[in-house]
Each structure stands twice: as C-alpha cells, then as structure tokens.
Amino acid sequence: RKGLEGADAIVVAHEFRLLEAPTTVLLGMNPLGDFGVIALAGALRDTRVVTWLFLNTANVGPRGAMALADALRVNRSVTYLNLRDNHVGDRGAMAIADMLRLNSTLKTLWLQRNSISEDGKRAVREAWGDRDGNPQL
C-alpha cells in the first residue's frame, strides 16, 4: 500500500511476527525513511517467512541500510532485496558488504541509484562472492 510513513512501519513490523507462510513484502514507494526501516529490521531478525523485500524509493539512508544489514546477518529467509532509488551511500553499502560475507541466503540485490562510490560498489561486488548473477549496482 502506498502512503505508509516511518511510524506505520512499526505496525508492519509487528505483523511480520504474525506471518506463517513465505511472504513477499512490497513497501517500495513509501517514505519510510531510516526510522521505519530500523523498525522493520528489528522484526526481520525474528521472522523466517519474509522471502522478498521491496524497499525501493523508500527514503532509506545509511542508518536504515546499516540496521537492515545487521538484521540480515542472522535472517536466513530473505532471498531478494530491492533497495533501488534510496540514499544508502557508502556507509550503508559497506554494512551490506559486511553482511554479505556472513549471509549466503540473499540471491538478488538491487542497489542502483544510491549515491554509492566505486569503492562502495567494489566492496559489495567482492562480498557477493561466487553467487549466481551479480548485485545490481
């Protein structure tokens, strides 16, 4: 649903804990911001049913990306992550790269248009390792 903001993510995060079947979560094009993504990240630590997570154009900055990366270090259900058209930057990209070294479950990663430098992109590519395909940077 469009029109969700950061505070709404707290409700969505609570609903994550109620899910029982593999689920695609479409939250793109909602201005969740770092506050909202940090709330979602906390719930991702505890759920094992969110498989695809769309957060494109959700106003995710470095703090939100770092929280999400921290959650995905332990989450083993998310296989697809779309963070296109946000503000992740190098700090967020480096956190994602660190997460990728520990999490081999993630198979598709979209990070285009996130103000990531060539060094940040290189870190993500190297951390991607020998998985099929390439992260979209």
C-alpha positions in Angstrom: 0.0 0.0 0.0 1.3 3.5 -0.8 1.3 6.3 1.7 2.9 4.5 4.6 5.4 6.5 6.6 8.0 5.7 9.2 5.7 5.3 12.2 3.5 3.0 10.1 6.4 0.6 9.8 6.1 -0.2 13.5 2.7 -1.8 12.8 4.0 -3.6 9.7 7.0 -4.9 11.8 4.6 -6.3 14.3 2.6 -8.0 11.5 5.9 -9.7 10.4 5.8 -11.7 13.6 2.3 -13.0 12.8 3.2 -14.3 9.3 3.2 -18.1 8.8 3.8 -18.7 5.1 6.6 -17.4 2.8 5.8 -13.8 2.0 6.8 -11.0 -0.4 6.7 -7.6 1.3 6.1 -4.7 -1.0 6.9 -1.5 0.8 8.6 0.4 -2.1 7.5 3.9 -2.9 6.5 4.6 0.7 8.6 7.3 2.6 9.5 5.0 5.4 12.9 6.6 6.0 15.5 5.3 8.3 13.1 5.3 11.3 10.7 3.0 9.5 13.4 0.7 8.1 15.0 0.4 11.5 11.7 -0.8 12.9 11.4 -3.3 10.1 14.9 -4.5 10.6 14.2 -5.4 14.2 11.3 -7.6 13.1 13.3 -9.2 10.3 15.6 -10.6 13.0 12.7 -12.6 14.4 10.9 -13.7 11.3 11.7 -16.6 9.0 9.0 -16.1 6.4 9.8 -12.9 4.6 11.5 -14.0 1.4 11.3 -11.0 -0.9 11.6 -7.5 0.5 11.0 -4.4 -1.7 12.1 -1.1 -0.2 12.8 0.8 -3.4 12.2 4.5 -3.2 11.5 4.3 0.5 13.9 7.1 1.6 16.3 4.6 3.1 19.6 6.3 4.3 22.8 4.9 5.7 21.4 4.3 9.2 18.4 2.3 7.8 20.7 0.3 5.5 23.0 -0.5 8.4 20.2 -1.7 10.5 18.8 -3.8 7.7 22.3 -5.3 7.1 22.6 -6.1 10.8 19.3 -7.9 10.7 20.2 -9.8 7.6 23.3 -11.1 9.3 21.0 -13.5 11.2 18.0 -13.7 8.9 18.1 -16.7 6.6 14.8 -16.3 4.8 15.2 -13.1 2.7 16.5 -14.1 -0.8 15.6 -10.9 -2.7 16.2 -7.3 -1.5 15.4 -4.3 -3.6 16.8 -1.0 -2.2 16.9 0.9 -5.5 16.5 4.7 -5.6 17.4 5.4 -2.0 20.2 7.2 -0.1 22.2 4.2 1.2 25.6 5.8 0.4 29.0 4.3 1.1 28.3 3.7 4.8 25.2 1.6 4.0 26.9 -0.2 1.2 29.9 -1.2 3.4 27.4 -2.5 6.0 25.7 -4.5 3.3 29.0 -5.8 2.1 29.9 -7.0 5.6 26.5 -8.7 5.9 27.0 -10.5 2.5 30.1 -12.1 3.9 28.0 -13.8 6.6 24.7 -14.4 4.7 24.7 -16.7 1.7 20.9 -16.8 1.6 20.5 -13.5 -0.3 20.5 -14.3 -4.0 19.2 -11.0 -5.6 20.3 -7.5 -4.5 19.2 -4.2 -6.2 21.2 -1.1 -5.1 21.1 1.2 -8.1 20.9 4.9 -7.7 22.0 5.1 -4.0 24.9 7.5 -4.2 27.4 4.7 -3.7 31.0 5.4 -4.8 33.1 3.0 -6.9 34.8 1.8 -3.8 31.5 1.0 -2.1 30.3 -0.8 -5.2 33.5 -2.8 -5.4 33.1 -3.8 -1.7 29.6 -5.1 -2.4 30.7 -7.0 -5.6 33.6 -8.6 -3.7 31.5 -9.6 -0.8 28.9 -11.1 -3.2 31.4 -13.8 -3.8 30.6 -16.7 -6.1 26.8 -16.5 -6.0 25.0 -16.7 -9.3 24.4 -13.4 -11.0 25.7 -10.0 -9.8 24.3 -7.4 -7.4 22.6 -4.6 -9.3 24.6 -1.5 -8.6 
